[in-house]
Amino acid sequence: MAYQIPLSFPVFGGNEERYTLEAIRSGHLATFGNFINKFEIGLAKRTKTHQTVAVNSGTSALHLAMVLLGIKSGDEVICQSFTFCASANPIVYLGAKPVFVDSEKDSWNICPELLEDAILSRIALGKLPKAIVIVHLFGMPAKMNEIMEIAKKYQIPVLEDAAEAVGSTYAGKSCGTFGKIGVFSFNGNKIITTGGGGALISNDTNLINRARHLSTQAREDLPYYQHLEIGYNYKMNNLAAAIGLAQLEQMDSWIQKRRINNQRYKELLSTLPGISFQNDSEESKSNFWLTTILVDEEITGFTNDNLRVMLMKSDIETRFLWKPLHLQPVFRHLPFYGGRVSENFFKKGLCLPSSVNLTSEDQERIVGLIFKELAKSFR
Ligand SMILES: Cc1ncc(COP(=O)(O)O)c(C=O)c1O
């Protein structure tokens, strides 16, 4: 269903048509071509000094990253619970076991104290976790200083799921560049889109070269088809990369616009008690891919779902926050360390329309409707 005001709609305002036409005319549409190289170099430049390989989704990037980290059947992998299922699914693809950890209240991402508790507890049970998957949810950087310190102490590699955090920074450094490997997504509603796509980034050239090899069916560099190991058909195609390159050229202005959207929501809703936001800080700069709010029903008299339904009736799209993975029926049997922090975010939260082309009039209309709901609940 197409909404009059969608949650996060892509913009194609630059060289997208020119580059895709160029790609078509070059005849290189598959997993080889100029635009793939340019897009990978552009991403590496934008994230500073890192190597990248472009693939066909964020999920395939996460899967490949876990293969590169040597995750195998029987291993345990710690994973932030408050996230989309794609952060954890590849752990299961590899026959390993996710161990979920709750969030903390500042960034809404993995809680460093609980992370250390989980590591110690798994070690006591005889299992050193093979990796830690952290997520920068809705674009908000996780507490990377604390997380990296813990990871270093126990010598466990960190995989950063920065699917939603392209262009976000922590202590001046791009999200995705702290751990051993970082992953981006470029699906339809993300900060930049390639239709469907993703990327792995790392400082380790060997890892990236190996990712490139595995992403093209692990084909040996020979005149005939020879394979020494099992690979994947995960590489990004040249047509998608042509769109990606054009999007990347515009990304910084789009992040600025999403940050303005966020600021404007905060100002417009500042007088409404019972509504709070996910906030960044001096240290962490979110791309504010999505502006998210928490609705405290005891103060507002309405729930996040009341708001969702009311806005939907006015043709405005909103979305619940991710349901924590430890509460998902498919993952409920797995270990979880924490309390009710992410559960409460899920119960109270709502993502507001956050597109680049959202106008101030759109925002005033949305906020006006929220105030109307408040007036109703106090009648
Ligand atoms: C946190 C997170 N991780 C992973 C993914 C997977 O990315 P993709 O949809 O490109 O496979 C997404 C997005 O869809 C996501 O939001």
The ligand as a Tripos MOL2 file, in Angstrom:
@<TRIPOS>MOLECULE
LIG
   16    16     1     0     0
SMALL
NO_CHARGES

@<TRIPOS>ATOM
      1 C1         19.6670   -4.0020   11.3920 C.3       1 LIG1
      2 C2         19.5620   -4.6610   10.0520 C.ar      1 LIG1
      3 N1         20.4010   -5.6720    9.7660 N.ar      1 LIG1
      4 C3         20.3800   -6.2750    8.5730 C.ar      1 LIG1
      5 C4         19.4860   -5.9110    7.5900 C.ar      1 LIG1
      6 C5         19.4530   -6.6820    6.3180 C.3       1 LIG1
      7 O1         19.6950   -5.9410    5.1830 O.3       1 LIG1
      8 P1         19.0590   -6.3590    3.7790 P.3       1 LIG1
      9 O2         17.6120   -6.0610    3.8210 O.co2     1 LIG1
     10 O3         19.8040   -5.5110    2.7980 O.co2     1 LIG1
     11 O4         19.3420   -7.8110    3.5790 O.co2     1 LIG1
     12 C6         18.5970   -4.8560    7.8450 C.ar      1 LIG1
     13 C7         17.6530   -4.3520    6.8710 C.2       1 LIG1
     14 O5         16.8850   -4.6270    6.2010 O.2       1 LIG1
     15 C8         18.6190   -4.2270    9.1130 C.ar      1 LIG1
     16 O6         17.7670   -3.2410    9.3970 O.3       1 LIG1
@<TRIPOS>BOND
     1     1     2 1
     2     2     3 ar
     3     2    15 ar
     4     3     4 ar
     5     4     5 ar
     6     5     6 1
     7     5    12 ar
     8     6     7 1
     9     7     8 1
    10     8     9 2
    11     8    10 1
    12     8    11 1
    13    12    13 1
    14    12    15 ar
    15    13    14 2
    16    15    16 1
@<TRIPOS>SUBSTRUCTURE
     1 LIG1         1 GROUP 0 **** ****
